[in-house]
Amino acid sequence: MNVFLIETPLQLLNAIEARNHFKFKNNILLILLTNYFGINSFNNLVDKDSWDTIRYIPFLSNCSTYDFGMQRPQNLYERCIEYYIILQQLLKRCRLDKIIKSIGSVNNIILGNYLQGHKDYMRHFGNSLTHEKIYIVDDGTDTILINRERINELSVVGNEQNNDVSWLKKVKRSLRESYIDWNGRSASSITFFSCYDLSVTAADTFVKNEYSYLRKIAQNSANVDEVIFLGQCLIEDGYISKENYQLYLLKVKEYFKNEKLIYVPHPRESMQSVEYLKKTVGIEIRKLSTPIEYEIAYGGKRPKYLSSFFCSALENCLLIMDKTIHIKSFYLCPQHLLRHKNSVQEIYIYFETKVNPAFEVIKFDL
């Protein structure tokens, strides 16, 4: 038996590739329904006949902008919000633990992400369910960061406990560990199933995702005379100011001045950001209901150029279309980034190693 735990359409797409690559049989698909993706986001991707069991798990997070680990509640209102967040976390863990108990044990666990802290519920699932092997599929360029965490042993930082505390604090800590907090301990060994060429630790295993399943489907796609630019939620996630994001898009528009340019927003881009770009850049907007990888393969329409900043779909589509599509990655200068400069630079460095006649990194003079 194999169990897949995913929470985004892209994770599901890569989980399907893993299922077909490893020829897994007797497969359980668990889909976490978060704030960003509802059931409709997965409907076009889920072939019910290909899974033995499919379960949708409510996993919404309200009041997610509050972080009382950084700053304690300042008043009664914030104290109530803190208790509400704790209750919400308690219910989410209870829900996931109940599913884990009902499954019992499996041969393989396939997870959609494994980032420390940010995705500890994925780690908790792997730590709590008896298994033989854990596989990690791509969730965008997070895979590169996950591998770096394991290489640098960042996943164990902060796990040490201070035993020089009062008995009351020990009881509280024990209760939180048993019923509330996720077990975010790093597994001793995992297998990366990734399209990225990773150099993994001696304990881990790397298997290349060549997108064989989608490549077969995409063979009959036809050329379309347009340029697709894939948006990223860089404004929402605080990577860059909306003014600089707009500035770069104006440069992209100038670069493709003789082409029909279409902007495809990221599912998490806000309506305000998209409308702002539509008005200030004067760019056509096209919203997609499924990942671009799926749209190109199943939709049968291959754009003349596929472009973005450092979106993972660039390399994915290069593999799926077997280098028959022209990819343009536009470089964001570190001085224009507000956060995660090193992580973004690491991705561009990786992209530079993949440059070929079909894949190019473009730098503007700004």
HUCORMO-V692530 format. One record per backbone hydrogen bond with DSSP energy under -1.0 kcal/mol. CO is the residue of the C=O (numbers start at 1). NH is the residue of the N-H. E is the energy in kcal/mol with one decimal. If there is no record, write none. Layout:
co=CO nh=NH e=E
co=CO nh=NH e=E
This chain:
co=1 nh=107 e=-3.1
co=1 nh=108 e=-1.3
co=2 nh=28 e=-3.0
co=3 nh=110 e=-2.7
co=4 nh=30 e=-3.2
co=5 nh=112 e=-1.7
co=6 nh=32 e=-2.8
co=8 nh=12 e=-2.0
co=9 nh=13 e=-2.4
co=10 nh=14 e=-2.1
co=11 nh=15 e=-2.2
co=12 nh=16 e=-2.4
co=13 nh=17 e=-1.6
co=14 nh=18 e=-2.2
co=15 nh=19 e=-2.7
co=16 nh=20 e=-2.1
co=17 nh=21 e=-2.8
co=18 nh=22 e=-2.6
co=19 nh=24 e=-1.5
co=26 nh=2 e=-2.1
co=27 nh=52 e=-1.6
co=27 nh=53 e=-1.5
co=28 nh=4 e=-3.2
co=29 nh=55 e=-2.7
co=30 nh=6 e=-2.4
co=31 nh=57 e=-3.2
co=33 nh=59 e=-2.5
co=38 nh=41 e=-1.2
co=39 nh=42 e=-1.8
co=39 nh=43 e=-1.1
co=42 nh=45 e=-1.0
co=42 nh=46 e=-2.0
co=47 nh=50 e=-2.2
co=53 nh=29 e=-3.1
co=55 nh=31 e=-2.9
co=57 nh=33 e=-3.1
co=63 nh=66 e=-1.5
co=67 nh=70 e=-1.0
co=67 nh=71 e=-1.3
co=75 nh=79 e=-2.1
co=76 nh=80 e=-2.3
co=77 nh=81 e=-1.9
co=78 nh=82 e=-2.3
co=79 nh=83 e=-2.1
co=80 nh=84 e=-2.2
co=81 nh=85 e=-2.4
co=82 nh=86 e=-2.2
co=83 nh=87 e=-2.5
co=84 nh=88 e=-2.5
co=85 nh=89 e=-2.4
co=86 nh=90 e=-2.6
co=87 nh=91 e=-2.3
co=88 nh=92 e=-2.0
co=89 nh=93 e=-2.5
co=90 nh=94 e=-2.5
co=91 nh=95 e=-2.4
co=92 nh=96 e=-2.2
co=93 nh=97 e=-3.1
co=94 nh=98 e=-2.1
co=95 nh=99 e=-1.5
co=96 nh=100 e=-2.4
co=97 nh=101 e=-2.5
co=98 nh=102 e=-1.9
co=99 nh=103 e=-1.7
co=100 nh=104 e=-2.1
co=103 nh=105 e=-1.5
co=107 nh=132 e=-1.7
co=107 nh=133 e=-1.7
co=108 nh=3 e=-2.3
co=109 nh=135 e=-3.3
co=110 nh=5 e=-2.7
co=111 nh=137 e=-2.4
co=115 nh=119 e=-1.7
co=116 nh=118 e=-2.5
co=117 nh=120 e=-1.1
co=119 nh=122 e=-1.2
co=119 nh=123 e=-1.2
co=120 nh=124 e=-3.0
co=121 nh=125 e=-1.8
co=122 nh=126 e=-1.9
co=123 nh=127 e=-2.5
co=124 nh=128 e=-1.9
co=125 nh=129 e=-1.6
co=130 nh=106 e=-2.4
co=133 nh=109 e=-2.4
co=134 nh=191 e=-2.6
co=135 nh=111 e=-3.0
co=136 nh=193 e=-2.8
co=139 nh=142 e=-1.0
co=140 nh=143 e=-1.2
co=141 nh=145 e=-1.1
co=142 nh=146 e=-2.8
co=143 nh=147 e=-2.3
co=144 nh=148 e=-1.8
co=145 nh=149 e=-2.4
co=146 nh=150 e=-1.9
co=147 nh=151 e=-2.3
co=148 nh=152 e=-2.6
co=149 nh=154 e=-2.4
co=154 nh=157 e=-1.1
co=156 nh=159 e=-1.8
co=163 nh=165 e=-1.8
co=166 nh=170 e=-1.9
co=167 nh=171 e=-2.2
co=168 nh=172 e=-2.4
co=169 nh=173 e=-2.5
co=170 nh=174 e=-2.3
co=171 nh=175 e=-2.4
co=172 nh=176 e=-2.4
co=173 nh=177 e=-2.4
co=174 nh=178 e=-1.8
co=175 nh=179 e=-2.2
co=176 nh=180 e=-2.0
co=176 nh=181 e=-2.5
co=182 nh=184 e=-1.3
co=190 nh=205 e=-2.1
co=191 nh=136 e=-2.6
co=192 nh=207 e=-3.1
co=194 nh=209 e=-2.8
co=196 nh=198 e=-1.3
co=205 nh=192 e=-3.1
co=207 nh=194 e=-1.7
co=211 nh=215 e=-2.4
co=212 nh=216 e=-1.6
co=213 nh=217 e=-1.2
co=214 nh=218 e=-2.5
co=218 nh=221 e=-1.9
co=222 nh=302 e=-3.8
co=224 nh=226 e=-2.2
co=226 nh=304 e=-1.8
co=226 nh=305 e=-1.2
co=227 nh=262 e=-3.1
co=228 nh=307 e=-3.1
co=229 nh=264 e=-3.0
co=232 nh=234 e=-1.8
co=233 nh=237 e=-1.8
co=234 nh=239 e=-2.2
co=234 nh=240 e=-1.3
co=235 nh=238 e=-1.2
co=239 nh=338 e=-3.6
co=241 nh=245 e=-2.3
co=242 nh=246 e=-2.2
co=243 nh=247 e=-2.1
co=244 nh=248 e=-2.4
co=245 nh=249 e=-2.0
co=246 nh=250 e=-2.2
co=247 nh=251 e=-1.6
co=248 nh=252 e=-2.3
co=249 nh=253 e=-2.7
co=250 nh=254 e=-2.0
co=251 nh=255 e=-2.3
co=252 nh=256 e=-2.1
co=254 nh=257 e=-1.4
co=256 nh=259 e=-2.3
co=260 nh=227 e=-3.5
co=262 nh=229 e=-3.2
co=263 nh=286 e=-2.5
co=264 nh=231 e=-3.2
co=266 nh=269 e=-2.0
co=270 nh=274 e=-2.2
co=271 nh=275 e=-2.6
co=272 nh=276 e=-2.1
co=273 nh=277 e=-2.3
co=274 nh=278 e=-2.3
co=275 nh=279 e=-2.1
co=276 nh=280 e=-2.6
co=277 nh=281 e=-2.2
co=284 nh=263 e=-3.4
co=291 nh=295 e=-2.3
co=292 nh=296 e=-2.7
co=293 nh=297 e=-1.8
co=294 nh=298 e=-2.8
co=295 nh=299 e=-1.3
co=300 nh=222 e=-3.2
co=302 nh=224 e=-2.9
co=305 nh=228 e=-2.4
co=306 nh=328 e=-2.3
co=307 nh=230 e=-3.1
co=308 nh=330 e=-2.9
co=311 nh=314 e=-1.5
co=312 nh=316 e=-1.8
co=313 nh=317 e=-2.8
co=314 nh=318 e=-1.5
co=315 nh=319 e=-2.0
co=316 nh=320 e=-2.6
co=317 nh=321 e=-2.7
co=318 nh=323 e=-2.5
co=319 nh=322 e=-1.2
co=321 nh=324 e=-1.5
co=326 nh=306 e=-2.6
co=327 nh=360 e=-1.9
co=328 nh=308 e=-1.7
co=329 nh=362 e=-3.3
co=333 nh=336 e=-1.9
co=334 nh=337 e=-1.5
co=340 nh=344 e=-2.2
co=341 nh=345 e=-2.4
co=342 nh=346 e=-2.2
co=343 nh=347 e=-1.6
co=344 nh=348 e=-2.1
co=345 nh=349 e=-2.4
co=346 nh=350 e=-2.0
co=347 nh=351 e=-2.6
co=348 nh=352 e=-2.3
co=349 nh=353 e=-1.0
co=351 nh=354 e=-1.5
co=356 nh=359 e=-1.6
co=358 nh=327 e=-3.2
co=359 nh=356 e=-1.8
co=360 nh=329 e=-3.1
co=362 nh=331 e=-3.2
